[in-house]
């Protein structure tokens, strides 16, 4: 242990995509020798440091933060890190007991966020869920840290029903983005929306990280690229103009990308409508497909036809070395289990036009592709796979 008088909280701003101002601060422990402050991360993560010592330092930092919160008149939230196992302790010095003491001194629970890591908890998940539900009933928000990393269990995340999911963008992708990384991101975004939680991306180190986080439905952002931890609180609007400019830049990039996709969808609809007018019979669907493929070979590499229930009525037409060949082993397979398949079938039937999918990973090759689906008759639908260059 060390002299607690040397331990002080530092505050790292968390910026909101809604207001472009500081939404709150994560509280980070620092120890100072009078000339420089050093992170307490190694202390809290060292296996030889007892839980009692960690709890003592945690309590000291929390009390300093609570005292500071009472003095502040602004509305920013404070994220305090709490070990899930410590949260379950029941004694006179437990966090919940201390919170009620501080409430009497003027602490507003609505400005407090308890941040914890789900996969470090080794007790009864039902008891933890009940404890978190009680804290939420007091007005305290719950944030789960390191979601999607290591032993993180998305089923347990859903059970705990946090208000905020924190995603460390660099720990998750571990150097370079991969197909599986993009898949995890999509899953986290879907999970957050389903349980009514906000996504907070941390460890943002550059403009690309910020853009990627914003594009993947991040509502809150944190990292050295935005601001380092500070011993003092900042004006809530100190980053507003700069952040607003970046968001405008991202919006323009997304609009440009969406316009390209919209134009591609219109072009494919027009081309296919023109091609289909020349085809008077669908007796040989494989040959029909080859006729279409010969005129769309500049943009696609695979196509097939299904009925309205998703049963494949043709072979797969695949372009290999510039030539179209038929792979018969896919005929008869059913694709109704695929995400949005039946929804898109109904949409094509109602609107009588094709649909361009988002980018996804191909099951066969693992490559990133898009699929354009198009109604060619009342009960037949053409699917065209387009590679992402």
C-alpha positions in Angstrom: 0.0 0.0 0.0 0.9 3.7 -0.3 -0.1 7.0 1.2 -3.7 7.6 0.2 -3.0 11.3 0.3 -1.1 10.8 -2.9 -4.1 9.2 -4.6 -6.4 11.5 -6.6 -9.1 11.1 -9.2 -8.6 12.2 -12.8 -11.5 12.8 -15.2 -11.6 11.7 -18.8 -14.3 13.4 -20.8 -17.0 11.4 -22.6 -18.5 13.3 -25.6 -22.1 12.9 -26.8 -23.1 12.5 -30.4 -26.4 14.2 -29.6 -25.2 17.5 -28.2 -21.5 17.4 -29.2 -20.7 18.5 -25.6 -19.3 16.6 -22.6 -21.8 14.1 -21.4 -19.8 12.9 -18.5 -16.4 11.8 -17.2 -14.9 8.4 -16.4 -13.1 8.5 -13.1 -9.5 7.2 -13.3 -7.3 6.7 -10.3 -3.8 8.4 -10.3 -1.0 8.5 -7.7 1.1 11.7 -7.6 4.6 12.2 -6.3 4.2 15.9 -6.5 5.7 16.2 -10.0 3.8 13.7 -12.1 0.7 11.6 -11.8 0.9 7.8 -12.7 -2.0 5.6 -13.5 -3.2 3.1 -10.8 -4.2 0.6 -13.5 -1.3 -1.8 -12.7 -2.2 -1.7 -9.0 -5.9 -2.7 -9.6 -5.0 -5.4 -12.1 -2.1 -7.0 -10.2 -2.9 -10.5 -8.9 -0.8 -10.1 -5.8 -2.7 -7.0 -4.5 -5.4 -8.1 -2.1 -9.1 -7.3 -2.8 -9.1 -5.4 0.6 -6.3 -3.1 -0.6 -8.0 -2.5 -3.9 -11.3 -1.8 -2.2 -9.6 0.7 0.2 -8.1 2.7 -2.7 -11.4 2.5 -4.6 -13.4 3.8 -1.6 -10.9 6.7 -1.2 -11.2 7.7 -4.9 -15.0 7.4 -4.8 -15.4 9.5 -1.7 -13.3 12.3 -3.4 -15.4 12.1 -6.5 -18.7 12.2 -4.5 -17.4 15.3 -2.7 -16.5 16.9 -6.0 -19.9 16.1 -7.4 -21.7 17.8 -4.6 -19.7 21.0 -5.2 -20.5 21.0 -9.0 -23.6 22.7 -10.3 -23.3 21.2 -13.9 -25.3 18.2 -15.1 -22.5 16.0 -16.3 -22.4 12.3 -15.2 -19.6 10.6 -13.5 -18.6 7.0 -14.3 -17.0 5.2 -11.4 -15.4 1.8 -11.9 -16.7 -0.8 -9.5 -15.7 -4.5 -9.4 -18.8 -6.6 -9.6 -17.6 -8.9 -6.8 -17.1 -5.8 -4.5 -20.6 -4.6 -5.4 -22.1 -7.7 -3.8 -20.4 -7.1 -0.4 -23.0 -6.5 2.3 -21.5 -4.5 5.2 -21.6 -1.0 6.8 -18.9 0.2 4.4 -20.5 -1.2 1.2 -20.9 1.0 -1.8 -24.7 1.2 -1.4 -24.5 2.1 2.2 -22.0 4.9 1.5 -24.1 6.1 -1.4 -27.1 6.7 1.0 -24.7 8.6 3.3 -23.5 10.8 0.5 -27.1 11.3 -0.7 -27.9 13.0 2.6 -25.0 15.4 2.0 -26.4 16.4 -1.4 -25.3 13.7 -3.9 -27.7 13.2 -6.8 -27.9 9.6 -7.9 -29.1 10.6 -11.4 -25.6 11.9 -12.2 -23.8 8.7 -11.3 -22.9 5.8 -13.6 -21.6 2.6 -12.1 -19.2 1.0 -14.6 -18.3 -2.7 -14.2 -17.0 -5.6 -16.2 -19.4 -8.5 -16.5 -17.0 -11.3 -17.3 -15.0 -10.7 -14.0 -18.0 -11.7 -11.9 -17.9 -15.2 -10.4 -21.0 -15.2 -8.3 -24.7 -15.8 -8.8 -25.8 -13.8 -11.9 -29.4 -13.6 -10.6 -28.2 -11.8 -7.4 -26.1 -9.4 -9.4 -29.0 -8.7 -11.7 -31.2 -7.9 -8.6 -28.5 -5.6 -7.2 -28.2 -3.7 -10.5 -32.0 -3.4 -10.8 -32.1 -1.9 -7.3 -29.3 0.6 -8.2 -31.2 1.6 -11.4 -34.4 2.1 -9.3 -32.5 4.8 -7.4 -31.7 6.6 -10.6 -28.2 5.3 -11.0 -27.1 4.2 -14.5 -25.2 1.0 -15.2 -22.5 0.7 -17.8 -20.8 -2.6 -18.7 -17.2 -2.3 -19.7 -15.2 -4.4 -22.2 -18.3 -5.8 -23.9 -17.5 -8.3 -26.6 -13.9 -8.9 -25.4 -12.5 -12.2 -24.0 -14.9 -14.1 -21.9 -17.7 -11.5 -22.3 -21.0 -13.4 -22.5 -23.6 -11.5 -24.6 -26.4 -13.6 -23.1 -25.4 -12.4 -19.6 -25.1 -8.8 -20.9 -28.7 -9.0 -22.0 -29.9 -10.4 -18.6 -28.1 -7.6 -16.7 -29.9 -4.9 -18.9 -27.3 -2.1 -18.6 -28.0 1.4 -19.7 -24.7 1.7 -21.5 -22.4 -0.8 -23.3 -18.8 0.3 -23.4 -16.7 -1.0 -26.3 -12.9 -0.7 -26.4 -12.4 -0.3 -30.1 -8.8 -1.3 -30.1 -9.0 -4.3 -27.8 -11.9 -5.6 -29.9 -10.2 -5.4 -33.2 -6.7 -6.2 -31.9 -4.7 -4.3 -34.6 -6.5 -4.5 -38.0 -10.2 -4.7 -38.6 -11.3 -8.2 -39.9 -14.5 -9.7 -41.2 -15.2 -11.3 -37.8 -14.5 -7.9 -36.1 -17.2 -6.2 -38.3 -19.5 -9.1 -37.4 -19.0 -8.6 -33.7 -19.6 -4.9 -34.1 -22.9 -5.5 -35.9 -23.9 -7.9 -33.1 -23.1 -5.4 -30.4 -25.1 -2.7 -32.2 -28.0 -5.1 -32.6 -27.9 -6.1 -28.9 -27.7 -2.5 -27.7 -30.8 -1.6 -29.7 -32.7 -4.7 -28.5 -32.1 -4.1 -24.8 -32.4 -0.3 -25.0 -28.8 0.5 -24.2 -26.5 3.1 -25.6 -23.1 2.3 -27.2 -20.1 4.1 -25.7 -16.8 3.6 -27.7 -13.6 4.1 -25.7 -9.9 4.1 -26.6 -10.5 6.3 -29.6 -7.0 7.2 -30.9 -7.5 8.8 -34.3 -10.1 10.2 -36.7 -10.7 6.8 -38.3 -11.6 5.3 -34.9 -14.1 8.1 -34.3 -15.6 7.8 -37.7 -15.9 4.0 -37.3 -17.5 4.4 -33.9 -20.0 6.9 -35.1 -20.9 4.8 -38.2 -21.6 1.8 -35.9 -24.2 3.6 -33.9 -22.0 5.0 -31.1 -23.8 7.6 -29.0 -20.9 8.4 -26.7 -17.1 8.6 -27.4 -14.0 8.6 -25.2 -10.3 8.4 -25.9 -7.0 10.3 -26.1 -7.9 11.6 -29.6 -10.7 13.6 -28.0 -9.2 14.4 -24.6 -6.7 12.9 -22.1 -7.7 12.5 -18.4 -7.5 15.7 -16.4 -7.3 16.5 -12.7 -9.9 19.2 -13.2 -13.3 19.2 -14.9 -13.7 21.1 -18.2 -16.3 23.4 -19.6 -19.0 21.2 -21.1 -18.8 22.9 -24.5 -15.0 23.1 -24.8 -14.9 20.5 -27.7 -18.3 21.3 -29.2 -17.2 23.3 -32.3 -14.4 20.9 -33.2 -16.5 17.8 -32.6 -19.4 19.2 -34.7 -17.1 19.8 -37.6 -16.0 16.2 -37.5 -19.5 14.9 -37.4 -20.4 17.1 -40.4 -17.4 15.6 -42.2 -18.7 12.0 -41.4 -22.2 12.9 -42.5 -21.0 14.1 -45.9 -18.9 10.9 -46.3 -21.9 8.7 -45.4 -24.2 10.7 -47.7 -21.7 10.2 -50.6 -21.6 6.4 -49.9 -25.3 6.1 -49.7 -25.8 8.0 -52.9 -23.4 5.6 -54.6 -25.4 2.7 -53.3 -28.7 4.3 -54.3 -27.4 5.0 -57.8 -26.2 1.4 -58.1 -29.6 0.1 -57.0 -31.3 2.2 -59.6 -28.9 1.2 -62.3 -29.3 -2.5 -61.6 -33.1 -2.2 -61.6 -33.0 -0.5 -64.9 -30.6 -3.0 -66.5 -32.5 -6.0 -65.3 -35.9 -4.6 -66.4 -34.4 -4.1 -69.8 -32.8 -7.6 -69.9 -36.1 -9.3 -68.7 -38.1 -7.6 -71.5 -36.0 -9.7 -73.9 -36.7 -13.0 -72.2 -40.1 -14.4 -73.1 -39.9 -17.8 -71.4 -38.7 -19.1 -68.0 -38.9 -22.8 -69.0 -35.1 -23.3 -68.5 -34.2 -21.2 -65.5 -30.5 -22.2 -65.7 -30.3 -20.9 -69.3 -32.3 -17.8 -68.3 -29.7 -17.1 -65.6 -26.8 -17.5 -68.0 -28.4 -15.0 -70.4 -28.7 -12.5 -67.6 -25.2 -13.3 -66.3 -23.7 -12.7 -69.7 -24.9 -9.1 -69.6 -24.1 -8.4 -65.9 -20.7 -10.0 -65.8 -19.0 -6.6 -65.3 -20.3 -6.3 -61.8 -21.2 -9.7 -60.4 -19.6 -13.1 -59.9 -22.5 -15.4 -58.8 -26.3 -15.6 -59.2 -29.2 -18.0 -58.6 -33.0 -18.0 -58.6 -35.4 -19.0 -55.8 -39.1 -19.1 -55.4 -41.0 -16.9 -52.9 -40.4 -19.4 -50.0 -36.6 -19.4 -50.6 -36.2 -22.7 -52.3 -33.5 -22.5 -55.0 -34.9 -23.3 -58.4 -31.6 -23.2 -60.3 -28.0 -24.1 -60.1 -25.5 -21.5 -59.0 -24.1 -19.6 -61.9 -20.5 -18.7 -61.0 -18.0 -16.7 -63.0 -14.6 -18.5 -63.0 -11.7 -17.1 -65.1 -14.1 -15.0 -67.1 -16.5 -17.9 -67.9 -19.9 -18.7 -66.4 -20.4 -22.2 -65.2 -23.3 -23.9 -63.4 -22.9 -25.6 -60.0 -25.9 -28.0 -59.7 -25.3 -29.0 -56.0 -27.1 -25.9 -54.7 -30.4 -26.6 -56.5 -33.2 -27.3 -54.1 -31.6 -25.6 -51.1 -33.7 -23.3 -48.9 -32.5 -19.9 -47.9 -35.5 -18.6 -45.9 -33.4 -18.8 -42.7 -31.1 -16.0 -43.9 -31.5 -12.6 -42.2 -34.1 -10.4 -43.9 -34.8 -13.0 -46.6 -38.6 -13.3 -46.3 -38.9 -9.6 -45.4 -37.1 -8.7 -48.7 -39.3 -11.1 -50.7 -42.4 -9.4 -49.4 -40.9 -6.0 -50.1 -40.0 -7.0 -53.7 -43.5 -8.4 -54.2 -45.1 -5.2 -52.9 -42.8 -2.7 -54.6 -42.0 -4.7 -57.7 -38.4 -3.7 -57.8 -35.0 -5.0 -56.7 -33.2 -4.5 -53.3 -29.5 -4.0 -52.6 -28.3 -5.5 -49.4 -25.8 -4.1 -47.0 -22.2 -5.4 -47.0 -21.8 -8.8 -45.3 -19.4 -11.8 -45.2 -20.1 -14.6 -47.8 -20.7 -18.0 -46.2 -18.7 -19.9 -48.9 -15.7 -17.6 -49.4 -15.6 -15.3 -46.4 -15.3 -12.4 -48.8 -17.2 -9.2 -48.3 -20.1 -8.9 -50.8 -23.5 -7.3 -51.5 -26.5 -9.1 -52.9 -29.0 -7.5 -55.3 -32.3 -9.4 -55.3 -34.8 -8.8 -58.1 -38.3 -10.1 -58.9 -38.3 -11.7 -62.3 -41.9 -13.1 -62.2 -44.7 -13.5 -59.6 -43.0 -16.3 -57.8 -39.4 -16.2 -58.9 -36.6 -14.0 -57.6 -33.1 -13.5 -58.9 -30.2 -13.0 -56.5 -26.9 -11.5 -57.7 -23.8 -11.5 -55.6 -21.5 -8.4 -56.1 -17.9 -8.4 -54.7 -16.7 -5.4 -52.7 -13.5 -4.2 -54.4 
